[in-house]
Amino acid sequence: MFFNIGNDQAEKRDVSTALSVIQSNTTAATFLASVSLTLCSLIGAWIANRSNIFFQSQLIYGDTSPNTISIKYICLLTCFLVAFSCFVQSARHFVHANYLISTPDSFIPVSSVEIAVIRGGDFWSLGLRALYFALDLLLWFFGPIPMFICSVVMVLVLLYLDSNSRPLHSNQSQGNQFQMAKRGGFN
């Protein structure tokens, strides 16, 4: 009897921690989706403005013809729209995982929650990659040289961020042990 009470408290603490982390990820994904959509609106307003006085500076190298500038705007707009879509999908999957975890008195498989969280994380990563690529495209407005330098730096940064030299911690799922304790399977 004492063991079951301890496991219930531990399980409630673990569930509240998981829900808190997922809620934080949902909030961040929603914020970045809003930022991406706002930047899309600004780019759309710039496209609608036909007086491209902003790009008549002597600091800009490369082609500044109206067709090239339009292509650059459309590429940047597309990149932000992809980021917006990815962040919305990320938030959707995190909300679904939150729903699965917080459903009372149901035996939802842990794998369903894992899949929702992994998909949310994958869309989060794709959204961030789209924003990183948007930075390269933004520097493309100033010419091919700044874009090339930013691309090289971005590859080095992503190589550092995406590489893992230490093995991951092998973590056992505690869900089965908690379910066994609830049913009185442990003595």
C-alpha positions in Angstrom: 0.0 0.0 0.0 2.8 2.5 0.9 4.6 1.7 -2.4 1.5 2.5 -4.4 1.1 5.9 -2.7 4.8 6.8 -3.3 4.5 5.8 -7.0 1.3 7.8 -7.5 3.1 10.9 -6.1 6.2 10.3 -8.2 4.0 9.7 -11.3 2.1 12.9 -10.7 5.3 14.8 -10.3 6.7 13.3 -13.5 3.5 14.1 -15.4 3.4 17.7 -14.2 7.1 18.1 -15.2 6.4 16.6 -18.6 3.3 18.8 -19.1 5.3 21.9 -18.1 8.1 21.1 -20.6 5.7 20.4 -23.4 3.8 23.6 -22.6 7.0 25.6 -22.8 7.8 24.1 -26.2 4.3 24.9 -27.4 4.6 28.5 -26.3 8.0 28.9 -28.0 6.7 27.3 -31.2 3.7 29.6 -31.2 5.9 32.7 -30.6 8.2 31.8 -33.4 5.3 31.1 -35.7 4.0 34.6 -34.9 7.4 36.1 -35.6 7.6 34.3 -38.9 4.1 35.4 -40.0 4.9 39.0 -39.0 8.1 39.0 -41.0 6.1 37.6 -44.0 3.7 40.5 -43.6 6.6 43.0 -43.6 8.1 41.3 -46.7 4.7 41.4 -48.4 4.5 45.1 -47.7 7.9 45.7 -49.1 7.0 43.7 -52.3 3.9 45.9 -52.7 6.0 49.0 -52.4 7.4 49.6 -55.8 9.9 52.3 -54.8 12.9 50.2 -53.9 14.9 53.1 -52.6 16.2 51.0 -49.8 18.4 49.0 -52.3 19.9 51.9 -54.2 22.9 52.1 -51.8 26.5 51.8 -52.8 27.1 49.1 -50.2 25.2 46.5 -52.3 27.2 44.4 -54.7 25.7 42.2 -57.4 22.6 42.5 -59.5 20.0 45.1 -58.3 17.6 44.8 -61.2 13.9 44.8 -60.3 13.5 41.2 -61.4 16.3 40.0 -59.2 15.1 41.9 -56.2 11.6 40.4 -56.7 13.1 36.9 -56.8 15.0 37.6 -53.6 11.9 38.9 -51.9 9.9 35.8 -53.0 12.6 33.4 -51.8 12.7 35.1 -48.4 9.0 35.2 -48.2 8.8 31.5 -49.0 11.4 30.7 -46.4 9.4 32.5 -43.7 6.2 30.8 -44.8 7.9 27.4 -44.5 9.1 28.3 -41.0 5.6 29.5 -40.0 4.1 26.2 -41.2 6.7 24.1 -39.4 6.2 26.0 -36.1 2.4 25.6 -36.4 2.8 21.8 -36.9 5.3 21.7 -34.0 2.8 23.4 -31.7 0.0 21.0 -33.0 2.1 17.9 -32.1 3.1 19.3 -28.7 -0.6 20.1 -27.9 -1.5 16.6 -29.0 1.2 15.1 -26.7 -0.1 17.3 -23.9 -3.6 16.0 -24.4 -2.4 12.4 -24.4 -0.5 12.8 -21.2 -3.2 14.7 -19.3 -6.2 12.5 -20.3 -7.5 11.2 -17.0 -8.0 7.5 -16.2 -6.9 6.2 -19.6 -4.2 3.8 -20.6 -2.6 5.5 -23.5 0.6 3.8 -24.8 3.8 5.6 -24.1 4.8 5.2 -27.7 1.9 7.4 -28.8 3.2 10.2 -26.6 6.7 9.6 -27.8 5.7 9.8 -31.4 3.8 13.1 -30.9 6.8 14.6 -29.0 9.3 13.4 -31.6 7.3 14.8 -34.5 6.9 18.1 -32.6 10.6 18.3 -32.1 11.3 17.4 -35.8 9.0 20.2 -37.0 10.6 22.6 -34.5 14.0 21.7 -35.9 12.8 22.2 -39.5 11.3 25.6 -38.6 14.6 26.7 -37.0 16.5 25.5 -40.1 14.1 27.6 -42.3 14.9 30.6 -40.1 18.7 30.0 -40.4 18.3 29.7 -44.2 16.3 33.0 -44.1 19.3 34.7 -42.6 21.4 33.6 -45.6 18.7 34.8 -47.9 18.5 38.2 -46.1 22.2 38.7 -46.6 21.7 37.8 -50.3 20.1 41.3 -50.7 23.5 42.8 -49.9 25.2 40.6 -52.5 26.7 37.2 -53.1 29.8 37.8 -50.9 27.9 38.3 -47.6 25.6 35.4 -48.5 28.6 33.1 -49.1 30.3 34.1 -45.9 27.1 33.6 -43.9 26.6 30.2 -45.6 30.0 29.0 -44.6 29.6 30.3 -41.0 26.1 28.7 -40.9 27.4 25.3 -42.0 30.1 25.4 -39.3 27.6 26.4 -36.6 25.2 23.7 -37.6 27.9 21.2 -37.8 28.9 22.1 -34.2 25.3 22.1 -33.0 24.2 18.8 -34.7 27.2 16.7 -33.9 27.2 14.6 -30.8 30.5 13.2 -29.5 29.1 11.6 -26.4 26.8 8.6 -26.5 23.2 9.3 -25.4 22.0 8.1 -22.0 20.1 4.9 -22.2 16.8 5.6 -20.5 14.3 3.0 -19.7 10.6 3.8 -19.9 9.1 4.1 -16.4 5.6 3.9 -17.7 5.4 0.1 -17.5 6.7 0.1 -13.9 4.1 2.7 -12.8 1.3 0.8 -14.5 2.4 -2.4 -12.7 2.6 -0.6 -9.4 -0.9 0.8 -9.9 -2.3 -2.6 -10.5 -0.5 -4.1 -7.6 2.0 -6.0 -9.6 5.0 -5.2 -7.4 5.2 -6.6 -3.9 
